[in-house]
Amino acid sequence: MGVGNLGIFLWAAVGEVAEHMGMFDLASWQMWPLLGVTIFITLVLSLGHYIPVGMRFAMATFAAIWGLHFVMINEYEFMGRTSWITYPSCAIFLLLAIVFGYRMTRTRREDENMGYALALLLTAWTVLEYLWGWRIVPGPWMLK
């Protein structure tokens, strides 16, 4: 497994598994200080080039997944699934996905292409989660 996949693996292991086992809930609003510290440390280490590019990519992936999940879950929990705020949020993520997809097709460098492809995947997945939350498309739990 390449180090680029490490961020997704970390989210699956730390975010999803621990959450489903009831150990802690990373999407809870009480976790925002930890999320903020994680994003800050990721930015400092990335902008300062203190760690190898693969590890920066993994840390940024983990922080991005956590941040996107945090925003959507807290909107749903505090304002409701069909609150007016969820629609512009979803539209912003959809526009970001379109921009990332466009930029992915225009870049010539493989590392940039990979970054835009991952950003496209994460923002498009967030849009899909909004659609699942609104019950527009059936979520994985409905297919049993």
TORVEXBA-468211 format. One record per atom (N, C-alpha, C, O): residue in three letters; atom name; x, y, z. Coordinates in steps of 0.2 Angstrom, whole numbers. Layout:
BEGIN
   bagu   dose    east   north      up
    ALA     CA       X       Y       Z
...
***
This chain:
BEGIN
   bagu   dose    east   north      up
    MET      N       4      -6       0
    MET     CA       0       0       0
    MET      C       5       6       0
    MET      O       9       7       4
    GLY      N       3      11      -5
    GLY     CA       7      17      -5
    GLY      C       5      21       1
    GLY      O       0      21       4
    VAL      N      10      26       3
    VAL     CA       9      30       8
    VAL      C       3      35       7
    VAL      O       0      38      11
    GLY      N       1      36       0
    GLY     CA      -4      41      -2
    GLY      C     -11      38       1
    GLY      O     -16      42       2
    ASN      N     -11      31       1
    ASN     CA     -18      28       4
    ASN      C     -18      28      11
    ASN      O     -23      27      14
    LEU      N     -13      30      15
    LEU     CA     -12      30      22
    LEU      C     -18      34      25
    LEU      O     -21      33      30
    GLY      N     -19      40      22
    GLY     CA     -24      45      25
    GLY      C     -31      42      25
    GLY      O     -35      42      30
    ILE      N     -33      38      19
    ILE     CA     -39      35      19
    ILE      C     -39      29      24
    ILE      O     -44      28      27
    PHE      N     -34      25      25
    PHE     CA     -34      20      29
    PHE      C     -34      22      36
    PHE      O     -38      20      41
    LEU      N     -31      28      38
    LEU     CA     -31      31      45
    LEU      C     -39      33      46
    LEU      O     -41      32      52
    TRP      N     -42      36      41
    TRP     CA     -49      38      43
    TRP      C     -53      32      44
    TRP      O     -57      32      48
    ALA      N     -52      26      40
    ALA     CA     -56      20      41
    ALA      C     -55      17      48
    ALA      O     -59      15      51
    ALA      N     -48      17      50
    ALA     CA     -47      14      56
    ALA      C     -48      18      62
    ALA      O     -51      16      67
    VAL      N     -47      25      62
    VAL     CA     -48      29      67
    VAL      C     -55      32      67
    VAL      O     -58      32      72
    GLY      N     -57      34      62
    GLY     CA     -63      38      61
    GLY      C     -69      33      61
    GLY      O     -74      33      66
    GLU      N     -69      28      57
    GLU     CA     -75      24      56
    GLU      C     -76      18      61
    GLU      O     -81      17      64
    VAL      N     -70      14      61
    VAL     CA     -70       9      66
    VAL      C     -71      11      73
    VAL      O     -75       8      77
    ALA      N     -67      15      75
    ALA     CA     -68      18      82
    ALA      C     -75      21      84
    ALA      O     -77      20      89
    GLU      N     -77      24      79
    GLU     CA     -84      27      80
    GLU      C     -89      22      80
    GLU      O     -94      22      84
    HIS      N     -89      17      76
    HIS     CA     -94      11      76
    HIS      C     -93       7      82
    HIS      O     -98       4      84
    MET      N     -87       7      85
    MET     CA     -86       3      91
    MET      C     -88       7      97
    MET      O     -88       4     103
    GLY      N     -90      13      96
    GLY     CA     -92      17     102
    GLY      C     -87      20     106
    GLY      O     -88      22     112
    MET      N     -80      20     104
    MET     CA     -75      22     107
    MET      C     -75      30     108
    MET      O     -74      33     113
    PHE      N     -76      33     102
    PHE     CA     -77      40     102
    PHE      C     -80      42      95
    PHE      O     -80      38      91
    ASP      N     -82      49      95
    ASP     CA     -86      51      89
    ASP      C     -82      57      86
    ASP      O     -83      63      89
    LEU      N     -78      56      81
    LEU     CA     -74      61      78
    LEU      C     -78      67      75
    LEU      O     -76      73      75
    ALA      N     -84      65      73
    ALA     CA     -88      70      70
    ALA      C     -92      75      75
    ALA      O     -95      80      73
    SER      N     -92      73      82
    SER     CA     -95      77      87
    SER      C     -92      84      87
    SER      O     -86      85      86
    TRP      N     -96      89      89
    TRP     CA     -94      96      89
    TRP      C     -89      97      94
    TRP      O     -85     102      94
    GLN      N     -89      93      99
    GLN     CA     -84      93     105
    GLN      C     -77      92     102
    GLN      O     -72      93     106
    MET      N     -76      89      96
    MET     CA     -70      87      94
    MET      C     -67      93      89
    MET      O     -61      92      87
    TRP      N     -70      98      89
    TRP     CA     -68     103      84
    TRP      C     -61     106      87
    TRP      O     -57     108      82
    PRO      N     -59     106      93
    PRO     CA     -52     109      95
    PRO      C     -47     104      92
    PRO      O     -42     106      90
    LEU      N     -48      97      93
    LEU     CA     -44      92      90
    LEU      C     -43      93      83
    LEU      O     -38      92      80
    LEU      N     -49      94      79
    LEU     CA     -49      94      72
    LEU      C     -45     100      70
    LEU      O     -40     100      66
    GLY      N     -46     106      74
    GLY     CA     -42     112      72
    GLY      C     -34     111      73
    GLY      O     -30     114      69
    VAL      N     -32     108      79
    VAL     CA     -25     106      80
    VAL      C     -22     102      74
    VAL      O     -17     103      72
    THR      N     -26      97      72
    THR     CA     -24      92      67
    THR      C     -23      96      61
    THR      O     -18      95      57
    ILE      N     -28     100      59
    ILE     CA     -27     104      53
    ILE      C     -21     109      53
    ILE      O     -17     110      48
    PHE      N     -20     112      59
    PHE     CA     -15     117      60
    PHE      C      -8     113      59
    PHE      O      -3     116      56
    ILE      N      -7     108      63
    ILE     CA      -1     104      62
    ILE      C       0     101      55
    ILE      O       6     102      53
    THR      N      -5      99      52
    THR     CA      -4      97      45
    THR      C      -2     103      41
    THR      O       3     102      36
    LEU      N      -4     109      42
    LEU     CA      -2     115      38
    LEU      C       5     117      39
    LEU      O       9     118      35
    VAL      N       7     117      45
    VAL     CA      14     119      47
    VAL      C      19     114      45
    VAL      O      24     116      42
    LEU      N      17     107      45
    LEU     CA      22     102      43
    LEU      C      22     102      35
    LEU      O      27     101      32
    SER      N      17     104      32
    SER     CA      16     103      25
    SER      C      20     110      22
    SER      O      24     109      17
    LEU      N      18     115      24
    LEU     CA      21     122      21
    LEU      C      28     122      23
    LEU      O      32     125      19
    GLY      N      30     120      28
    GLY     CA      37     120      30
    GLY      C      41     114      27
    GLY      O      48     114      28
    HIS      N      38     110      24
    HIS     CA      42     104      21
    HIS      C      46     100      26
    HIS      O      51      98      24
    TYR      N      43      99      32
    TYR     CA      47      96      37
    TYR      C      47      88      37
    TYR      O      51      85      39
    ILE      N      42      86      33
    ILE     CA      41      79      32
    ILE      C      40      77      25
    ILE      O      39      81      21
    PRO      N      41      71      23
    PRO     CA      41      69      16
    PRO      C      34      70      13
    PRO      O      29      70      16
    VAL      N      34      71       6
    VAL     CA      28      73       3
    VAL      C      22      68       4
    VAL      O      17      69       4
    GLY      N      24      61       4
    GLY     CA      19      56       5
    GLY      C      16      56      11
    GLY      O      10      55      12
    MET      N      20      58      17
    MET     CA      16      59      23
    MET      C      12      65      24
    MET      O       7      65      27
    ARG      N      14      71      20
    ARG     CA      10      77      20
    ARG      C       4      75      16
    ARG      O      -2      77      19
    PHE      N       4      71      11
    PHE     CA      -2      69       7
    PHE      C      -7      65      12
    PHE      O     -13      66      12
    ALA      N      -4      60      15
    ALA     CA      -8      56      20
    ALA      C     -11      60      25
    ALA      O     -17      59      27
    MET      N      -7      65      29
    MET     CA     -10      69      34
    MET      C     -16      74      31
    MET      O     -21      75      34
    ALA      N     -14      76      25
    ALA     CA     -19      81      22
    ALA      C     -26      77      21
    ALA      O     -31      80      21
    THR      N     -25      71      18
    THR     CA     -31      67      16
    THR      C     -35      66      23
    THR      O     -41      66      23
    PHE      N     -32      63      28
    PHE     CA     -35      62      34
    PHE      C     -39      68      37
    PHE      O     -45      68      39
    ALA      N     -35      74      37
    ALA     CA     -38      80      39
    ALA      C     -44      82      35
    ALA      O     -49      85      37
    ALA      N     -43      81      28
    ALA     CA     -49      83      24
    ALA      C     -55      79      25
    ALA      O     -61      82      25
    ILE      N     -54      73      25
    ILE     CA     -60      68      26
    ILE      C     -63      70      33
    ILE      O     -69      71      33
    TRP      N     -59      71      38
    TRP     CA     -62      73      45
    TRP      C     -66      79      44
    TRP      O     -71      80      47
    GLY      N     -63      84      41
    GLY     CA     -66      91      41
    GLY      C     -73      91      37
    GLY      O     -78      94      39
    LEU      N     -73      87      31
    LEU     CA     -79      87      27
    LEU      C     -84      83      31
    LEU      O     -90      85      31
    HIS      N     -82      78      34
    HIS     CA     -87      74      38
    HIS      C     -90      78      44
    HIS      O     -96      78      45
    PHE      N     -85      81      47
    PHE     CA     -87      85      53
    PHE      C     -92      91      51
    PHE      O     -97      92      54
    VAL      N     -91      94      45
    VAL     CA     -96      99      43
    VAL      C    -103      96      42
    VAL      O    -108      99      45
    MET      N    -103      91      38
    MET     CA    -110      88      36
    MET      C    -113      85      42
    MET      O    -119      87      43
    ILE      N    -110      82      46
    ILE     CA    -113      78      52
    ILE      C    -116      84      57
    ILE      O    -122      83      59
    ASN      N    -112      89      58
    ASN     CA    -114      94      63
    ASN      C    -120      98      60
    ASN      O    -124     100      64
    GLU      N    -120      99      53
    GLU     CA    -126     103      50
    GLU      C    -132      98      51
    GLU      O    -137     101      53
    TYR      N    -132      92      50
    TYR     CA    -137      87      51
    TYR      C    -140      87      58
    TYR      O    -146      87      59
    GLU      N    -135      86      63
    GLU     CA    -137      86      70
    GLU      C    -140      92      73
    GLU      O    -145      91      77
    PHE      N    -137      98      71
    PHE     CA    -139     104      75
    PHE      C    -145     107      71
    PHE      O    -149     111      74
    MET      N    -145     107      64
    MET     CA    -150     111      60
    MET      C    -155     106      57
    MET      O    -160     109      54
    GLY      N    -154     100      57
    GLY     CA    -158      95      53
    GLY      C    -156      94      46
    GLY      O    -153      98      43
    ARG      N    -158      88      44
    ARG     CA    -156      85      37
    ARG      C    -159      90      32
    ARG      O    -155      91      27
    THR      N    -164      93      33
    THR     CA    -167      97      27
    THR      C    -167     104      29
    THR      O    -171     108      26
    SER      N    -162     106      33
    SER     CA    -162     113      35
    SER      C    -159     117      29
    SER      O    -156     114      24
    TRP      N    -161     123      28
    TRP     CA    -159     128      23
    TRP      C    -151     128      22
    TRP      O    -149     128      16
    ILE      N    -147     127      27
    ILE     CA    -140     128      27
    ILE      C    -137     122      23
    ILE      O    -132     122      20
    THR      N    -140     116      23
    THR     CA    -137     110      20
    THR      C    -137     111      12
    THR      O    -133     108       9
    TYR      N    -142     114      10
    TYR     CA    -142     115       2
    TYR      C    -136     119      -1
    TYR      O    -133     117      -5
    PRO      N    -135     125       2
    PRO     CA    -129     129       0
    PRO      C    -123     125       1
    PRO      O    -118     126      -3
    SER      N    -122     122       7
    SER     CA    -116     118       8
    SER      C    -115     113       3
    SER      O    -109     112       1
    CYS      N    -120     109       1
    CYS     CA    -120     104      -4
    CYS      C    -118     107     -10
    CYS      O    -114     104     -14
    ALA      N    -121     113     -12
    ALA     CA    -119     116     -18
    ALA      C    -112     118     -19
    ALA      O    -109     118     -24
    ILE      N    -109     121     -13
    ILE     CA    -102     123     -13
    ILE      C     -98     116     -14
    ILE      O     -93     117     -18
    PHE      N     -99     111     -11
    PHE     CA     -95     105     -12
    PHE      C     -96     102     -19
    PHE      O     -91     100     -22
    LEU      N    -102     103     -22
    LEU     CA    -103     101     -29
    LEU      C     -98     105     -33
    LEU      O     -95     103     -38
    LEU      N     -99     112     -32
    LEU     CA     -94     116     -36
    LEU      C     -87     115     -35
    LEU      O     -83     115     -40
    LEU      N     -85     113     -29
    LEU     CA     -78     112     -28
    LEU      C     -76     105     -32
    LEU      O     -71     105     -35
    ALA      N     -81     100     -32
    ALA     CA     -79      94     -35
    ALA      C     -79      95     -43
    ALA      O     -74      93     -46
    ILE      N     -83     100     -46
    ILE     CA     -82     101     -53
    ILE      C     -76     105     -54
    ILE      O     -72     103     -59
    VAL      N     -74     110     -50
    VAL     CA     -67     113     -51
    VAL      C     -62     108     -50
    VAL      O     -57     109     -55
    PHE      N     -62     104     -45
    PHE     CA     -56      99     -45
    PHE      C     -56      94     -51
    PHE      O     -51      93     -53
    GLY      N     -62      92     -53
    GLY     CA     -62      88     -59
    GLY      C     -59      92     -65
    GLY      O     -56      89     -69
    TYR      N     -61      98     -66
    TYR     CA     -58     102     -72
    TYR      C     -51     103     -71
    TYR      O     -47     102     -76
    ARG      N     -49     105     -65
    ARG     CA     -41     105     -64
    ARG      C     -38      99     -65
    ARG      O     -32      99     -68
    MET      N     -41      93     -63
    MET     CA     -37      87     -64
    MET      C     -36      86     -72
    MET      O     -31      83     -74
    THR      N     -41      88     -76
    THR     CA     -40      86     -83
    THR      C     -35      91     -86
    THR      O     -33      90     -92
    ARG      N     -34      96     -83
    ARG     CA     -29     102     -86
    ARG      C     -22     101     -84
    ARG      O     -17     104     -87
    THR      N     -21      97     -79
    THR     CA     -14      97     -76
    THR      C     -10      92     -80
    THR      O     -12      87     -82
    ARG      N      -3      93     -80
    ARG     CA       1      89     -84
    ARG      C       5      84     -79
    ARG      O       8      79     -81
    ARG      N       6      87     -73
    ARG     CA      10      83     -68
    ARG      C       6      78     -64
    ARG      O       1      79     -63
    GLU      N       9      72     -63
    GLU     CA       6      66     -60
    GLU      C       4      68     -53
    GLU      O      -1      66     -51
    ASP      N       9      71     -49
    ASP     CA       7      73     -42
    ASP      C       1      77     -42
    ASP      O      -3      77     -37
    GLU      N       1      82     -46
    GLU     CA      -5      87     -46
    GLU      C     -11      83     -48
    GLU      O     -17      84     -45
    ASN      N     -11      79     -53
    ASN     CA     -17      75     -55
    ASN      C     -19      71     -49
    ASN      O     -25      71     -48
    MET      N     -15      68     -46
    MET     CA     -17      64     -40
    MET      C     -20      68     -35
    MET      O     -25      66     -32
    GLY      N     -17      74     -33
    GLY     CA     -20      78     -28
    GLY      C     -27      80     -30
    GLY      O     -32      80     -26
    TYR      N     -28      82     -36
    TYR     CA     -35      85     -39
    TYR      C     -40      79     -39
    TYR      O     -46      80     -37
    ALA      N     -37      73     -41
    ALA     CA     -42      67     -41
    ALA      C     -44      65     -34
    ALA      O     -50      64     -33
    LEU      N     -40      66     -29
    LEU     CA     -42      64     -22
    LEU      C     -47      69     -20
    LEU      O     -52      68     -17
    ALA      N     -45      76     -21
    ALA     CA     -50      81     -19
    ALA      C     -57      80     -22
    ALA      O     -62      81     -19
    LEU      N     -57      78     -29
    LEU     CA     -63      77     -32
    LEU      C     -67      71     -29
    LEU      O     -73      72     -28
    LEU      N     -63      66     -27
    LEU     CA     -66      60     -24
    LEU      C     -70      62     -17
    LEU      O     -75      60     -16
    LEU      N     -66      66     -13
    LEU     CA     -68      68      -7
    LEU      C     -74      72      -7
    LEU      O     -79      71      -3
    THR      N     -74      77     -11
    THR     CA     -79      82     -12
    THR      C     -86      79     -15
    THR      O     -91      80     -13
    ALA      N     -85      75     -20
    ALA     CA     -90      71     -23
    ALA      C     -93      66     -18
    ALA      O     -99      66     -18
    TRP      N     -89      63     -14
    TRP     CA     -92      58      -9
    TRP      C     -96      62      -4
    TRP      O    -101      60      -2
    THR      N     -94      68      -2
    THR     CA     -98      72       3
    THR      C    -104      74       0
    THR      O    -110      74       3
    VAL      N    -105      76      -7
    VAL     CA    -111      77     -10
    VAL      C    -115      71     -10
    VAL      O    -121      72      -9
    LEU      N    -113      65     -11
    LEU     CA    -116      59     -11
    LEU      C    -119      58      -4
    LEU      O    -125      56      -3
    GLU      N    -115      60       1
    GLU     CA    -118      59       8
    GLU      C    -124      64       9
    GLU      O    -128      62      13
    TYR      N    -123      70       7
    TYR     CA    -129      74       7
    TYR      C    -135      71       4
    TYR      O    -141      71       7
    LEU      N    -134      69      -2
    LEU     CA    -140      66      -5
    LEU      C    -143      60      -1
    LEU      O    -149      59      -1
    TRP      N    -138      56       2
    TRP     CA    -141      50       6
    TRP      C    -145      53      12
    TRP      O    -150      50      14
    GLY      N    -142      58      15
    GLY     CA    -145      61      21
    GLY      C    -152      64      19
    GLY      O    -157      63      23
    TRP      N    -153      67      13
    TRP     CA    -159      69      11
    TRP      C    -164      64       8
    TRP      O    -170      65       7
    ARG      N    -162      58       8
    ARG     CA    -165      52       6
    ARG      C    -167      52      -2
    ARG      O    -172      50      -4
    ILE      N    -163      56      -6
    ILE     CA    -164      57     -13
    ILE      C    -162      50     -16
    ILE      O    -165      48     -21
    VAL      N    -156      48     -14
    VAL     CA    -154      41     -17
    VAL      C    -153      37     -11
    VAL      O    -152      39      -5
    PRO      N    -154      30     -12
    PRO     CA    -153      26      -6
    PRO      C    -146      25      -4
    PRO      O    -142      24      -8
    GLY      N    -145      25       3
    GLY     CA    -139      24       6
    GLY      C    -137      17       6
    GLY      O    -142      13       5
    PRO      N    -131      15       8
    PRO     CA    -129       8       8
    PRO      C    -133       4      14
    PRO      O    -134      -2      13
    TRP      N    -135       8      19
    TRP     CA    -139       4      24
    TRP      C    -146       2      22
    TRP      O    -149      -2      24
    MET      N    -149       5      16
    MET     CA    -155       4      14
    MET      C    -155      -2       9
    MET      O    -160      -4       7
    LEU      N    -149      -4       7
    LEU     CA    -149     -10       2
    LEU      C    -149     -17       5
    LEU      O    -148     -22       1
    LYS      N    -149     -17      11
    LYS     CA    -149     -24      15
    LYS      C    -156     -27      14
    LYS      O    -156     -33      16
***
